[in-house]
Amino acid sequence: MWILVAKQLVIMLIIALLGFSVSKAFKFEKREQQCISKLLLYFINPCLIITQFNLEFDANKLKSLGLVLLISSVLHIFMIIIALIAFRGKTEEEKSLDKLDRIALVFTNCAFIGIPLINGVLGQEGVFYLLGYVVIFNIFLWTFGYIMVGGKMQIKKLITNPNIIAVTIGIILFILPVTLPDVIAKPLGHIGAMNTATAMLLLGMLFATFKLKQQEHDTDSSEIAQAKPVNYVWRVAKLTIFRLVIMIPVSLFTVYAFYRLFSGFPNIRTICYVIYICSLTPVAMSVSSFAVLFNKDESYSGLLVMSTSAICIATLPLGIAIAEKLF
């Protein structure tokens, strides 16, 4: 399977490179990025989610979705514990960046990169199970993530999240003894099919317009001005190692334990692969959004997203190759 994952990542990289080229050629800026990002989050992804649930009811699939929720919750708890232990700065500046590091370790790009990747490797069934991971991701993002960076919980943001609403509608649709008529299902399907291309084009645009924020220090304070970039390099390297390398054995141990515990469960292998892949994807773009929202270091958060997105091309296939030895 690691070869399929590597091939799919190359395909996605090519699309991202096209997005990078177009963004450079037409000088796209943040406004265009925000437009595509909102289109993807509020329209394309929800359409894809509803489409994936537009199936005839299957009790085994519903039980499998419940198992995905359980495994994903346990894995997120493990990641939170590791994040709280691993990132503990001493100065105020370090503590502020620790908050971003912690959510960057816990929250992965399971939607923007996970959905097209799993759809290309495991197909519609894989995306169906991935939606369970997306639900848990959003629950922890708007509880732990919001408390970590913003200082309080935002239940309203959780309830009104477009992806959570889409999953709720999808589950209701899945349980009901009917499916959507073609006149509705096909337009939703066509829109949902835009997910891969749109997500990767957006990623390419982000790379094209990324700029490291200039330091707000006097020109004669050279020692201070030079300290932060060095700190950036070390912190980004540390977070990247934790997110893309150390999480391989942590995620593998977790999903393999459930794989053995529920060995007789239908599609347990596919379920474990989906959760495992989601947990090894790069830092979520939500980390940058939170940095902007709470006036944290936006440039640093963007650097985390960019570096992990680039390096995962090598680490993700490696992680899958290791998992194939066990599953």
Solvent accessible surface area in square Angstrom, and as a share of the most:
residue,aa,sasa,rsa
1,M,48,0.21
2,W,109,0.38
3,I,106,0.54
4,L,94,0.47
5,V,0,0.00
6,A,27,0.21
7,K,120,0.51
8,Q,24,0.11
9,L,9,0.04
10,V,74,0.43
11,I,81,0.41
12,M,4,0.02
13,L,64,0.32
14,I,93,0.47
15,I,35,0.18
16,A,8,0.06
17,L,98,0.49
18,L,101,0.50
19,G,2,0.02
20,F,73,0.31
21,S,61,0.39
22,V,64,0.37
23,S,3,0.02
24,K,111,0.47
25,A,73,0.57
26,F,141,0.59
27,K,156,0.66
28,F,53,0.22
29,E,105,0.47
30,K,108,0.46
31,R,190,0.70
32,E,54,0.24
33,Q,17,0.07
34,Q,90,0.40
35,C,86,0.51
36,I,42,0.21
37,S,37,0.24
38,K,121,0.51
39,L,78,0.39
40,L,0,0.00
41,L,55,0.27
42,Y,122,0.46
43,F,96,0.40
44,I,1,0.00
45,N,1,0.00
46,P,16,0.10
47,C,9,0.05
48,L,14,0.07
49,I,1,0.01
50,I,28,0.14
51,T,32,0.19
52,Q,12,0.05
53,F,1,0.00
54,N,28,0.15
55,L,40,0.20
56,E,143,0.64
57,F,94,0.39
58,D,54,0.28
59,A,52,0.40
60,N,76,0.39
61,K,41,0.17
62,L,60,0.30
63,K,127,0.54
64,S,0,0.00
65,L,9,0.04
66,G,39,0.37
67,L,9,0.05
68,V,0,0.00
69,L,60,0.30
70,L,86,0.43
71,I,0,0.00
72,S,0,0.00
73,S,28,0.18
74,V,38,0.22
75,L,0,0.00
76,H,0,0.00
77,I,84,0.42
78,F,76,0.32
79,M,0,0.00
80,I,22,0.11
81,I,86,0.43
82,I,38,0.19
83,A,0,0.00
84,L,69,0.35
85,I,118,0.60
86,A,21,0.16
87,F,4,0.02
88,R,180,0.66
89,G,19,0.18
90,K,181,0.77
91,T,75,0.43
92,E,136,0.61
93,E,83,0.37
94,E,51,0.23
95,K,95,0.40
96,S,38,0.25
97,L,4,0.02
98,D,5,0.03
99,K,67,0.28
100,L,0,0.00
101,D,1,0.00
102,R,42,0.15
103,I,0,0.00
104,A,0,0.00
105,L,0,0.00
106,V,0,0.00
107,F,0,0.00
108,T,1,0.01
109,N,6,0.03
110,C,2,0.01
111,A,21,0.17
112,F,19,0.08
113,I,6,0.03
114,G,0,0.00
115,I,3,0.02
116,P,1,0.01
117,L,0,0.00
118,I,0,0.00
119,N,68,0.35
120,G,46,0.44
121,V,21,0.12
122,L,41,0.20
123,G,25,0.24
124,Q,85,0.38
125,E,58,0.26
126,G,0,0.00
127,V,0,0.00
128,F,0,0.00
129,Y,0,0.00
130,L,0,0.00
131,L,1,0.00
132,G,1,0.01
133,Y,0,0.00
134,V,4,0.02
135,V,25,0.14
136,I,13,0.06
137,F,18,0.07
138,N,7,0.04
139,I,67,0.34
140,F,36,0.15
141,L,6,0.03
142,W,33,0.12
143,T,25,0.15
144,F,33,0.14
145,G,0,0.00
146,Y,10,0.04
147,I,79,0.40
148,M,32,0.14
149,V,8,0.05
150,G,27,0.26
151,G,59,0.57
152,K,131,0.56
153,M,92,0.41
154,Q,45,0.20
155,I,82,0.42
156,K,150,0.63
157,K,88,0.37
158,L,25,0.12
159,I,110,0.56
160,T,73,0.42
161,N,13,0.07
162,P,25,0.16
163,N,9,0.05
164,I,28,0.14
165,I,78,0.39
166,A,2,0.02
167,V,8,0.04
168,T,68,0.40
169,I,83,0.42
170,G,0,0.00
171,I,50,0.26
172,I,95,0.48
173,L,16,0.08
174,F,0,0.00
175,I,87,0.44
176,L,83,0.41
177,P,128,0.81
178,V,88,0.50
179,T,64,0.37
180,L,41,0.20
181,P,74,0.46
182,D,96,0.50
183,V,121,0.69
184,I,82,0.42
185,A,19,0.15
186,K,125,0.53
187,P,65,0.41
188,L,35,0.17
189,G,23,0.22
190,H,133,0.59
191,I,38,0.19
192,G,1,0.01
193,A,77,0.60
194,M,91,0.41
195,N,3,0.02
196,T,31,0.18
197,A,44,0.34
198,T,15,0.09
199,A,0,0.00
200,M,6,0.02
201,L,64,0.32
202,L,2,0.01
203,L,11,0.06
204,G,1,0.01
205,M,6,0.03
206,L,39,0.20
207,F,73,0.30
208,A,10,0.08
209,T,34,0.20
210,F,64,0.27
211,K,168,0.71
212,L,68,0.34
213,K,97,0.41
214,Q,151,0.67
215,Q,48,0.22
216,E,160,0.72
217,H,82,0.37
218,D,101,0.53
219,T,141,0.82
220,D,122,0.63
221,S,33,0.21
222,S,61,0.39
223,E,150,0.67
224,I,96,0.49
225,A,32,0.25
226,Q,122,0.54
227,A,60,0.46
228,K,42,0.18
229,P,51,0.32
230,V,105,0.60
231,N,35,0.18
232,Y,5,0.02
233,V,108,0.62
234,W,157,0.55
235,R,22,0.08
236,V,16,0.09
237,A,44,0.34
238,K,54,0.23
239,L,0,0.00
240,T,11,0.07
241,I,89,0.45
242,F,38,0.16
243,R,0,0.00
244,L,2,0.01
245,V,75,0.43
246,I,60,0.30
247,M,0,0.00
248,I,10,0.05
249,P,78,0.49
250,V,33,0.19
251,S,0,0.00
252,L,15,0.08
253,F,144,0.60
254,T,3,0.02
255,V,0,0.00
256,Y,57,0.22
257,A,49,0.38
258,F,25,0.10
259,Y,45,0.17
260,R,150,0.55
261,L,132,0.66
262,F,59,0.25
263,S,77,0.49
264,G,77,0.74
265,F,47,0.20
266,P,58,0.36
267,N,65,0.33
268,I,12,0.06
269,R,107,0.39
270,T,30,0.18
271,I,0,0.00
272,C,0,0.00
273,Y,1,0.00
274,V,0,0.00
275,I,0,0.00
276,Y,0,0.00
277,I,0,0.00
278,C,0,0.00
279,S,0,0.00
280,L,3,0.01
281,T,0,0.00
282,P,0,0.00
283,V,0,0.00
284,A,3,0.02
285,M,25,0.11
286,S,29,0.18
287,V,1,0.00
288,S,28,0.18
289,S,65,0.42
290,F,4,0.02
291,A,0,0.00
292,V,88,0.50
293,L,101,0.50
294,F,50,0.21
295,N,140,0.72
296,K,49,0.21
297,D,17,0.09
298,E,66,0.30
299,S,10,0.07
300,Y,0,0.00
301,S,0,0.00
302,G,11,0.10
303,L,42,0.21
304,L,0,0.00
305,V,4,0.02
306,M,17,0.08
307,S,24,0.15
308,T,0,0.00
309,S,7,0.04
310,A,50,0.39
311,I,81,0.41
312,C,2,0.01
313,I,56,0.29
314,A,72,0.56
315,T,16,0.09
316,L,0,0.00
317,P,11,0.07
318,L,99,0.49
319,G,0,0.00
320,I,0,0.00
321,A,26,0.20
322,I,70,0.36
323,A,0,0.00
324,E,51,0.23
325,K,176,0.75
326,L,79,0.39
327,F,30,0.13
